[in-house]
Amino acid sequence: MATIEKYETTSGTTRYRVRYRTPDRRQTDKRGFRTKRDAEAWANQLEVDKRRGAYVAPAAGRVQLGEYAREWLGSKHKLKPSTRARYQVVLDTFIADHAAVAIGDVSRQLVREWVADLSRTHAPASVHKTIGVLRQVLAMAVAENRLVLNPVDGVELPSVESVEQRFLTLEQLHTLADAAGDNRPLVYVLGTCGLRFGEVAELRWRDIDLDRLAIRVARSVTLVDGKFEIGTPKNGKGRTVSLPVFVADLLAAGEPDALVFPDSQGRHMRGTNVRRRWWSDAVAAAQLFPRTEKDTAGEDVTVYDFKLHELRHTAASLAIQAGANIKSLQNMLGHESAALTLDRYGHLYGSDVEAVGVAINALLTRECGQNVGTDAA
């Protein structure tokens, strides 16, 4: 059991300390309590924590946040290069600003203050991603018994406004593809097969079976620190998607290892170059989603806006119109779960409320008909 002793500081102030044994039977103490009651409360909680296996040695939480975050990132061996680079940005900015803080001193109040500071200069989505990294770092500290609880848990974050997903009609897709000129096949592959840009940029002719009308999505490419990194698709799993005959007829097979959609120099496409060289012009020519803005002279000008990634939403919309069920759509898009697919695109499926009512009524009617007696009254 712990013992409580009174002592005087060099300035003559009375304080209390708790002498106790750690779970490994070492003698140590905790000083600085202003009242005996505070010391007793701490000692009682200490005994509870020791019995629950939740005891954390005071020295365990003295490691600095910056040092521990680097250790955490170094322990993540299965990260995609793009994810690792994103985490590194957080370590080089937000974590670096608070690198000298001991992890044991990171309280919920301190995290709330950090969230408030971030919210003044960053969008809500960025705040979520940044604090999400901090949560992972401190979760490892909890797992390693350096912290009792994760101080990030329970801290309120700013609300992220949902962005309305935009889809092209089939007519708009045709118009956009025609405006894309030589890049017409690429627009159709993205707009009907649901590939991510990184997946289509790494697509090679050996991945396309024009006879069986199928595309094997096995890899993806990401630009990290100016270098292309090839890895698995987003959820780590490959998939096979159907290739419409109309789109297949636009493709002429090349060498098996050659890129299907290379840039002008035969290398991987860069999203920034695609948007600058032809995508923006094609969107404007197709007059997609116009809005009015003021130019530098204060005059009203019409701006057209449709993002390359939104062709993936278009593919989902067209697949649903064609009768694809949720599992088929999940496979096409490469989502980890059908629940994710349903959350994003479930609203595009027509309501079955009336149909369900009709079906149940038919069932009831049939059952009732089978149970009606045939004897005369």
N, C-alpha and C positions, 0 to 999 in steps of 0.2 A: 504494500500500500504506500501511497505517496505521503510525505510529511511536509508540513508548512512551517517555515521559519521567518522571523522578522529580522530585517537588517537595515543598516543606514547607509545611504550613498555618501560619496565624498562631500556633497553639499549639506549633509545632515538630514536629508529627507528620509522618512521612514517608508520602506517598501517591503514586500513579501516575496518569498520565492518558494517554489514547489520542488522538492527533491523526490525523484522517482526512478524506477528501473524500466528500461526499455524492454520490449518483448524478448530480446536476446540477452537479457539480464545485465545489461551495462547500467552503471549508475550515472545519472545526469540530473540537470535541474533546469527550471524555467524561472527567470527573474522578472522583476519590474512591475509586479501587481501593486496597485495603489491601496487596496483594502484586502483584509483577510478573506472577506466574502468572495471577492473576485478570484482569489487564489484557490479557495475551496471549490468554486464552480468549475474552474478550469481543471482541477485535479479529478473531480467527479466525472467530467466528460472524458478525461484521459482514460480512466478505467473502463468506461463504456466502449471507447474506441478500441482499446486493447482487446477486450473480450470479443468485439465484433470483427476483429482483424482489420480495422480501418485506421490503425495508428500510423502516422506519418512522422518520421524523424524530422525535427526542425531543420537540420542541415540539408535534408533531401530537397527542400524547396528553395535553396539559396542559389541554385544554378540560374544564370541569367537567361532571359527569354531569347535573346539573339543566338546565344550558343546552343541552347536546347532546340530551337527551331532548325538550325543547321543540322543538328544530329537527327532530328525527325525526318527532314527531307532526305538525308543520306540513307535512312533506313527504308525508304520507299523504292523497292526494286522493280515494281511492275508498272510504273507510271509510263504513259505515252510521252514522247518527247515534248509534245505541245502542252500537255498538262504539267509536266515538270517545269517547263519554261514559265508557265503562268504562275505556278507556286513560287518560283524563284523571284518573280517580279514583286510578289507580296513580301517576301523576305528582304528584298533590297529596298523596299519603300516603307511600308507600314511597320513591319517588324523591326527594321533598322532604326526607325524613329524611337522605338521603345526597347531597344536591345539590352540596355543596362538594367531593366527592371527584373527583379528576381521572380521566378514563376510562382513562388509562394506568396508574393505580394500582389499578384493579380487577383483582384476581388471583383465581384459583380458590379460594384459601384464604379470601379476603375474601367471595366469593360463598357459600362453604359456611357461613361465620359468619352471613351475612344469612339464609340459608335456615333455619339453626338458630333464629335469633331469631324469624323469622316463624312457624315451626312451633309455638312456645310459645303463640301467641295466635290463630293462624288455622287453619282447617280445611285439610287437604291440597289440596283442589281450589283453594282460594284462593291457596295458596302456588304452585301450578303456574301459575295465571293471572298472578300478580304477577311471578314470575321469567320467565315467558314474554314479558312486555313488556320486561323488562331484556334478555333474549336478543335481541329484535328491535332494540332501541336499539344494542346493541354489535355486532350483525351489520352495521348500516349503517356503524359505525366501521371494521370490517374491510374492507368494500367500498370505503370512501373512503381506505384505506391509513393510517388513524390507529392501528390495532391490527394486530398480526400474526395473532393468534388470538382467538377469542371465549372469554373466560374462563368463560362460563356452560356451554359445551359440556362434557359429561362430569361435571358436578356432579350428585350423586345427590339426588333430590327425594323427599319422603315419598310413600308409596304411597297411592293413592286407592282406597278400597274401592268395588267395583262395587255399585250399588244395584239390588236385584231389581226388575224391571219388573212392574207389576201390571196385570192386564187384567180387564175385566168380562166375564162370560158374557152371552149374548144376553138371558137372563132378567133379569140384574142391570141391563143397559142399559135395558130396558123399565121396570123398577121405578124407576130413577133418573129417567128422562125423565118418568114420570107424577108423581113427587114434585116435579119442577121447575115444574109448573103451566104458566104462559104461556111459560116458557122451554123447553118440551118440544122444539120444532123445533131450537133451538140445540144441545141435548144430542145429538140424533140426527145433526145435520150433523157435529159434532165427533167423535162416536163411530162414524161409518160412513164419512166421507169423508177423515179424516186431516189436516184443516187444522190449522195452528198457530193459537193464539189471536189473534195479531196479524193473521193472514190473514183469519180469519173476522170480526174486528172491523172490517176495512176492506172487507169484501165488499159490493158494491153490486148492485142488481137487474140492471144491464146485464151483470153477470158470470155470471148464471145463465140457462141455456137450459132451461126446463121442458119444452119439446117434445122436445129431444134428450137430456134427462136428463144434463146436463153442467154443471160449474162451472169457469169459467176463473179460475185463481188468478194474478193479475198484480201484486198489490200487497200490502203489509203495513204496519201502523201500529205505532209504538212510542212510548211515553211517555218523553220525555227532558227532564229538568229541568222537569217540570210542563207540557210542551208536546208535542202530538202531532206526530210526524214520519212522513210517509208515504214509503215507498220500495219497493224491489223485495223479493220474498221472500228468505228467508235465503241461498240460494245464488246469488242474483242473476238467476235464471231463472224465468219463468212456467211454468205447466203446466195441463193440463186433467184434471179428475178426474170419475169417474162419480158420478151422483146416483141412489141407489136410488129406485124408484117410490114405495115406502112413505114415504120422506122428502119427495120432491117433492110428494106429495099434502098435506103439512102446510104448504106454502108458498103464499102468495098474492102474486103479483107486484105490485110497487109502481112508483113512478117510477124510470126508469133510473138516475138519479144518486143516488137515496136509499140510505141504508145498509139492509142487510137486517136486521141485528141492532143497532139503536141502543140507547143507554141511555134512561133515562126522560125525558130532555130532548132526545132526537133526535140526540145527539152520539155520538162513539166510546165504546164500552164501556171501562171501566177494570177490569183484573183484580182489583184490591183491592176495588172496589165490588161486583163480581159475587160474589166469595167471601163478602163480609160480608152482602149483601142477600138472597141466596137459595141460593147453592151449598152452603154449610155445612149449612143446614137440610135441603136435598134429600138430601145424603149421609147425614145422620143418619136421615132418614125411611126411606131405602132400606137402612139398617143395613149399610153397606159397611165391610169390614175393621175390625171392632171390636177394641179393645184396652183393657185395664184400667189406669187410672192412679189416683193418690191426689189427692183434692181438697185444698183449703186446710185442711180440718178433719181430714185424714188418713184419710178414708173412701174406699173403692174406688168408682170411677165408670167407666162404660163410655164410651169415646170412639170416634167413627167418623171414619175418615180416608181420603179419596181425592182426589187432586189433579186440578184441571181439565185439566192437560196430559196426564194419564194416559188421557184419552179418546182421545188420538192413538194410544197403544199399543193401546187396545181396537180401534180401527179397523184397525190392522195385523193384530191377532190374528183378527178376523172375516174380513178379506180372505184370509188364509192358509187359514182353514177353508173358505172358499168356493172355493178352488182357484187363487188368484192366484199367478203365478210371481214370481220375485224381481225381474225387470225391471218388471213391472206394479206391484209394491209400491213399488219405487224411485220410479216416476213419481208414484204416488198421494201419497207422503210428501214428495216434493220433495227427495230426498237427492241429493247431488252425484255419488255413485257407487253402483253396485250392491254394491260391497264393504262400504260403510258399512251399507247395509240388511241385508246378510247377517250382518255382525258383531252387529247389534242384534237381529235377529229370526230368524236362521238356525236357532236352537234350536227354533223353533215348527214347523219343517217336519219331518215324520216321517222317520225313518231309512230310506234306500233301500238299505241294505246287502243285505238279503235279496232285494229285487227285482232288484238288479244281478246277484246270483249266479244267480238263476233265468234272467234274460235271457241271460247269457253261456253258461249250460248249454244253453239252447235253441239258441243260435247254434252251439255246438260240436256238438250232436247233429245239427243240420241239415247242417252241413258234412261230418260223418262219414258221414251217410246218403248224401250226394251222391257221396262218394268210394268207397263200397263197390262192389266189382266184381260183375257179374252172371253171369260165367262159372261154370260148374259146377266143383267141385273135381276 
